[in-house]
Amino acid sequence: MKSLMNNMASRYFLVFFYLSIAAILFSCNADQQKKVDIENFDFSTTDASELYFKNIRESYYHIEEKEGIRIYRLKDYDDIDSSLLRPIIVFHWRVDKAFLMLEFGNDINPENINIQLGDEQVAHQVIQIKDHLVLANDIYEAVIDEKDIFLNRDGAATPLFGAITEKSNFSLVLYDFFRFTNVY
């Protein structure tokens, strides 16, 4: 009888243990398909998000330090010369704010960008910090929705991402940024 009780107790313990591990794994996996409300976006970071980024994600980025800010450029872009658009994360550590900025290819005018996201044409003027986020978020949502994304220039549509790695790099930086600013 005693061995039967021990056997049942060990089974319950194993079930509880596996369910606990599964719950932990599922709760740590952020919803990468989540759409972001950028209308009320405040760019704030917390100590926890800064610590997570520094300890887990920072090693994937080149870091440039300038008076009170850190600029993060994804290392995976090193192998891609032809990127039309590259997101970077700018962390202003003195005020606990992180900003997403876009670096544009040589022949792109940030004040007049026309993007085709699936069947939708979107025009952007990227002048202020929030404009960078709005454009990047529109592209990110199109990537999530698996839409074709083209840059319209001189009457011709050019694929925004030349290779699948460019698309995944773009998504990765946006995900890291949203995680850094506590959206995910």
N, C-alpha and C positions, 0 to 999 in steps of 0.2 A: 504494500500500500504506500509505503514511504517513497519507494522508487517511482511509483506512478505519479505522485504529487510533485516530486522533483522534475520528472520528465515534462509534466504539464507546465510547471513554472518556467522551465527553460524554454519551452515553446512560446509561451506568452512573452517572455523576455525577448526572444529573437524576433517575434512579430513586432513588438513595440520598438525594438532597435531599428529594424529595417524601415518601418513607417517613419520613424524620427529622421533617419538619414534621407529618405525620399523627400520629406517635408522641407528639410534644410536645403537640399539641392534645388528643389523647385522654387523656394522663396528667394534664393540668391540669384536666380536667373531673371534678369530684368526683361520686361516686355519690349523687345526691339521693334515690334510692329506698331507700337503706340504712337499716335499722332500727337504733336506738341502744340499747345496753345501759345503762340508767340505774341499774341496781342498784349498779354499781361506778363511777358517775360521780363525778369529783373536782373539777370546775369549774376546773381549772388552765388557764392560758394559757402560751404560750411567747413569746419575743421575736419569732419569725417570725410567729406567728399575730396578735400585736398589731400588728406592722408591716403585715401584709396588711390587717387591718381598718382601721387608720388611713389607709393610702394608697389603698385601693380602695373600701371599703364605708362609711366614716365620713361621706362627703358625702351619703349618702342618709338621714341621721338628724339630728334635732334633738339637741343635746348640752346637758345640764345638769350643771354641775360642783358638787360638794359635797365637803367635807373628805375628800379621798383617794379619792373615787369619781366616776365619770362615768356618767350615765344616758343611754341612747340610746333615743329614740323615733322610729320610722319616719315620715318626712315624708309618705309616701303616705296615712297615716291622717288627715291634716289635712282632707281632703275628705269624710270619713265621720263623721257625727255620731252614728249609731245603733249603734256597735259595742258588743256585749255583753261582749267580751273582747279585750284588746289586749296582746300580749306586748311587753315592754321588756327591754333588755339593761342590766344593771348591772355595770360593770367596776370592781373594787376594785384599782386599779393598785399600791397599796403591797404587796399580797400576791400579785399576779399571778393573780387569780381573777376569773372572769366568772360572773354569775348571771342566770338568766332569771326574770323576775317577770311576773305577769299583773295588768293593771289591769282591774277589773270595772266593768260598767255600774252605774248607781245602784241598781237594784232587785235586784241579785244578792248573795246572802249567800255569801261564800267558804267559810264553815264547813259549808255544806250544798249541794253542787252535784251535780245529777243530769244526766248527759249520756247521750244515746242515740247510740251509734256503730254505724250500720247496724242490726243486729238485737240488739245487745248494750247492756244498761243498765249504766252505771258510775256509782258514787257516789264523790265526792271530798270531803275536807275540806282546804281549802287554808289551812294555818296556818303551816307552816315553809317555808323556802326550797326544800327538795327537793320539797315538795308542789306547788309551782308548776311545777316541771320535770316531775313525773309527769303532771299533768293536761295540760300543754302537749304532752308527748310522745304521750300517748294520742290527742289530737286530731290531731297531726301524722301519726301512723301511719294514722289513719282517712282523712286527706286523701290520703296516698300510696296507700292501698288504694281510693280513690274511693268511700268509704262516705258515706251521708247522715248528717249530724251535726245533732242537735237538743239544745237545752237544755230540760229538763223543769222547769217551774215552775208551781205552782198547778194541777197536773193537766193542763196543756196543753203540747204540744211546739212550741217556737219554733225555727225554723232558726237555728243559731249564727251563720252567715254570711249577712247579708242580700244581699250582692252577691258576684259572682265575684271582684271586686277584694279584698274582705275576706279571702277564702280564700287568695288568692295573697299578700297582704300578710302574713298569719299565717305561711304557709309560708316566705316569704322571711326573716322575722325569725328563725324557728327554724333555718333553714339557716345564716344568718349566725352565730347563736349557736353552733351545732355546729362551724362552721368556726373560730370564735374559740377554742373550747375543744379544738381538734385532733381532733374526731371525724371530720371530713371532710378 
